[in-house]
Amino acid sequence: MTSPPPLVLPKVERSGNVTIITFIPNAIRDVDNVIARELLGLTDDTGERHVLLDFSNVDYLNSIELGTLIALHKQVKGAGGRLTLFNLSDQVFELFTITRLDTLLGICREGAVRRSEPLPNGTPGAPASTAK
């Protein structure tokens, strides 16, 4: 019997009232709610924060994960914050469009979102424009 693979946590960057969470690469997203597992404990304190979810490592989402994103949107909005998804692949963006979740969730297609403060340590890829 083999042991389960070690838990890999998503990359988290915080600067001022902005939190950027980059999902892990190569996660197997079938019937498991990988997004909920990756976000566990990272989005508990979202009051008046701008939470950005970087989907550059996500090629597929299942319906359970879509429900998790809707619940997170409600949680962040209810606390006075904002949720933005960015760096979506064409396939993932199409899923949001087909389900019309692009009308509920803030999605930035250019992979860039304006912020009031720079990323820590001058990290490249700093978001620069807003979409919703």
C-alpha positions as CSV (number, residue, x, y, z in Angstrom):
1,M,0.0,0.0,0.0
2,T,1.4,3.4,-1.0
3,S,1.1,6.5,1.1
4,P,-0.9,9.5,-0.3
5,P,1.1,12.1,-2.1
6,P,2.3,15.0,0.2
7,L,-0.1,17.9,0.4
8,V,1.0,20.7,-1.9
9,L,-0.3,24.2,-1.0
10,P,-1.2,26.9,-3.4
11,K,1.1,29.9,-3.7
12,V,-0.2,32.9,-1.6
13,E,0.9,36.5,-1.9
14,R,-0.4,39.3,0.3
15,S,0.1,43.0,0.0
16,G,-2.0,45.5,1.8
17,N,-5.7,44.4,1.3
18,V,-4.9,42.2,-1.7
19,T,-4.5,38.4,-1.5
20,I,-3.4,36.5,-4.6
21,I,-3.8,32.7,-4.6
22,T,-2.3,30.7,-7.4
23,F,-3.7,27.2,-7.7
24,I,-1.2,24.3,-7.8
25,P,-0.2,22.8,-11.1
26,N,-1.1,19.3,-12.2
27,A,-3.9,18.8,-9.7
28,I,-6.2,16.0,-10.7
29,R,-9.6,17.6,-10.9
30,D,-12.2,14.9,-11.4
31,V,-14.9,14.3,-8.8
32,D,-12.9,15.7,-5.9
33,N,-13.3,19.3,-4.8
34,V,-9.7,20.2,-5.3
35,I,-10.3,24.0,-5.2
36,A,-12.0,23.7,-1.8
37,R,-9.0,21.7,-0.5
38,E,-6.5,24.2,-1.9
39,L,-8.4,27.2,-0.5
40,L,-8.9,25.6,3.0
41,G,-7.9,28.2,5.6
42,L,-6.7,30.7,3.0
43,T,-10.0,32.6,2.6
44,D,-11.3,32.7,6.2
45,D,-10.3,36.3,6.8
46,T,-11.6,38.0,3.6
47,G,-13.2,41.1,5.2
48,E,-12.7,44.1,2.9
49,R,-10.0,42.3,1.0
50,H,-9.6,41.9,-2.8
51,V,-9.0,38.2,-3.3
52,L,-7.5,37.3,-6.7
53,L,-7.6,33.6,-7.8
54,D,-4.9,32.8,-10.4
55,F,-6.2,30.0,-12.7
56,S,-3.0,29.7,-14.8
57,N,-2.5,26.1,-13.5
58,V,-6.2,25.1,-14.0
59,D,-7.4,23.5,-17.2
60,Y,-10.6,22.0,-16.0
61,L,-13.2,22.5,-13.3
62,N,-16.0,20.3,-12.1
63,S,-19.5,21.3,-10.9
64,I,-18.6,20.9,-7.3
65,E,-15.7,23.4,-7.7
66,L,-18.0,25.8,-9.5
67,G,-20.2,25.7,-6.4
68,T,-17.2,26.4,-4.2
69,L,-16.4,29.5,-6.2
70,I,-20.0,30.7,-5.9
71,A,-19.9,30.2,-2.1
72,L,-16.5,32.0,-1.9
73,H,-17.9,34.9,-4.0
74,K,-20.8,35.3,-1.5
75,Q,-18.5,35.0,1.5
76,V,-16.1,37.6,0.2
77,K,-18.8,40.0,-1.0
78,G,-20.7,39.6,2.3
79,A,-17.6,40.6,4.2
80,G,-17.2,43.8,2.1
81,G,-14.4,42.4,-0.1
82,R,-14.1,41.5,-3.8
83,L,-13.2,38.3,-5.7
84,T,-11.6,38.3,-9.1
85,L,-10.6,35.3,-11.2
86,F,-7.8,35.7,-13.7
87,N,-5.5,33.8,-16.1
88,L,-8.3,31.5,-17.1
89,S,-7.7,29.1,-20.0
90,D,-10.0,29.4,-23.0
91,Q,-11.7,26.1,-21.9
92,V,-12.3,27.3,-18.3
93,F,-13.5,30.7,-19.4
94,E,-15.9,29.0,-21.8
95,L,-17.3,26.9,-18.9
96,F,-18.0,30.2,-17.0
97,T,-19.6,31.6,-20.0
98,I,-21.8,28.6,-20.8
99,T,-23.0,28.5,-17.1
100,R,-23.4,32.3,-17.2
101,L,-21.2,32.5,-14.1
102,D,-19.2,35.2,-15.9
103,T,-22.1,37.5,-15.1
104,L,-21.8,36.8,-11.3
105,L,-18.1,36.4,-10.8
106,G,-15.4,39.0,-11.5
107,I,-13.3,37.6,-14.3
108,C,-10.4,39.4,-15.9
109,R,-9.5,37.9,-19.3
110,E,-6.3,39.8,-19.7
111,G,-4.8,38.2,-16.6
112,A,-4.5,41.6,-15.0
113,V,-6.4,43.4,-12.3
114,R,-5.6,47.0,-11.1
115,R,-4.4,47.3,-7.5
116,S,-3.5,50.1,-5.2
117,E,-0.2,48.5,-4.1
118,P,2.5,46.6,-6.0
119,L,3.1,42.9,-5.5
120,P,5.7,42.0,-2.9
121,N,9.3,42.0,-4.1
122,G,8.3,43.4,-7.5
123,T,6.9,40.1,-8.6
124,P,6.4,40.0,-12.3
125,G,2.9,39.7,-13.7
126,A,1.4,42.4,-11.5
127,P,-2.2,42.8,-12.6
128,A,-2.8,46.1,-14.4
129,S,-6.5,46.6,-15.4
130,T,-9.9,45.6,-14.1
131,A,-12.8,43.8,-15.7
132,K,-16.0,44.0,-13.5
